[in-house]
Amino acid sequence: MDVVWVSSPCSVRGIYESLRLKRKIAYTTVMTIMSRLAGKGLLVKEKEGPAFHYRPAVSRETFRTIVASEVISGLLDGFGKEALSRLI
């Protein structure tokens, strides 16, 4: 998501090229992740010529709120009182 916020709008190829400078990653992995993020409503996917371009559907702040809520909900669902006592 960080690369998309900085490079928006961007293609899978652009994100892949940026990420592979930092670590070994497969093009198909980037494509799958971006498609899943679009499916979850976190990226907007638009056809431009032969390729798709992506842009963020949410701000960094909104994204952080969504992720924090999902993590806390998962902890509470899975660990109940133990998680709540640790959070407090």
PLY file of the C-alpha trace (Angstrom):
ply
format ascii 1.0
element vertex 88
property float x
property float y
property float z
element edge 87
property int vertex1
property int vertex2
end_header
0.00 0.00 0.00
2.88 2.38 0.75
4.15 2.08 -2.83
0.66 2.66 -4.23
0.15 5.79 -2.11
3.45 7.18 -3.37
3.15 6.07 -7.01
-0.59 6.38 -7.66
-1.90 5.61 -10.19
0.33 2.64 -10.88
0.46 -0.68 -12.68
1.32 -4.11 -11.34
4.59 -3.85 -13.29
5.44 -0.54 -11.60
4.78 -1.89 -8.13
6.70 -5.07 -8.92
9.74 -3.10 -10.16
9.69 -0.98 -7.01
9.37 -3.93 -4.63
11.94 -6.15 -6.32
14.64 -3.56 -5.63
14.13 -4.23 -1.91
13.51 -8.00 -1.90
13.01 -11.05 -4.07
9.34 -11.22 -5.09
7.43 -12.77 -7.97
5.45 -10.66 -10.42
2.46 -12.99 -10.00
2.53 -12.47 -6.23
2.27 -8.70 -6.68
-0.54 -9.18 -9.20
-2.47 -11.47 -6.84
-2.08 -9.18 -3.84
-3.15 -6.10 -5.79
-6.17 -7.95 -7.16
-7.15 -9.06 -3.65
-6.72 -5.53 -2.27
-8.97 -4.26 -5.06
-11.50 -6.96 -4.23
-11.53 -5.81 -0.61
-12.14 -2.23 -1.69
-8.72 -0.93 -0.65
-7.57 -0.27 -4.23
-9.47 1.01 -7.25
-8.71 -0.99 -10.41
-9.16 0.78 -13.76
-8.47 -0.48 -17.28
-6.14 1.84 -19.20
-5.19 0.48 -22.60
-3.93 -3.08 -22.38
-3.14 -2.87 -18.65
-4.90 -2.15 -15.39
-3.88 0.75 -13.19
-4.49 0.95 -9.48
-4.96 3.78 -7.06
-5.74 3.77 -3.35
-9.42 3.76 -2.42
-8.64 4.85 1.14
-6.17 7.17 2.84
-3.30 5.88 4.96
-5.18 6.94 8.07
-8.35 5.10 7.08
-6.29 2.04 6.14
-4.60 2.03 9.55
-7.98 2.28 11.27
-9.37 -0.63 9.21
-6.35 -2.84 9.91
-6.28 -2.01 13.64
-10.00 -2.79 13.94
-9.58 -6.14 12.17
-6.58 -7.10 14.33
-8.32 -6.18 17.58
-11.52 -7.97 16.53
-9.51 -11.06 15.64
-7.73 -11.00 18.99
-10.95 -10.57 20.93
-12.71 -13.30 18.95
-9.86 -15.73 19.39
-8.60 -14.93 22.86
-11.42 -13.00 24.58
-10.60 -12.06 28.15
-6.87 -12.77 27.79
-6.52 -10.34 24.88
-8.65 -7.70 26.57
-6.61 -7.86 29.77
-3.37 -7.46 27.76
-4.78 -4.50 25.83
-5.81 -2.79 29.04
0 1
1 2
2 3
3 4
4 5
5 6
6 7
7 8
8 9
9 10
10 11
11 12
12 13
13 14
14 15
15 16
16 17
17 18
18 19
19 20
20 21
21 22
22 23
23 24
24 25
25 26
26 27
27 28
28 29
29 30
30 31
31 32
32 33
33 34
34 35
35 36
36 37
37 38
38 39
39 40
40 41
41 42
42 43
43 44
44 45
45 46
46 47
47 48
48 49
49 50
50 51
51 52
52 53
53 54
54 55
55 56
56 57
57 58
58 59
59 60
60 61
61 62
62 63
63 64
64 65
65 66
66 67
67 68
68 69
69 70
70 71
71 72
72 73
73 74
74 75
75 76
76 77
77 78
78 79
79 80
80 81
81 82
82 83
83 84
84 85
85 86
86 87
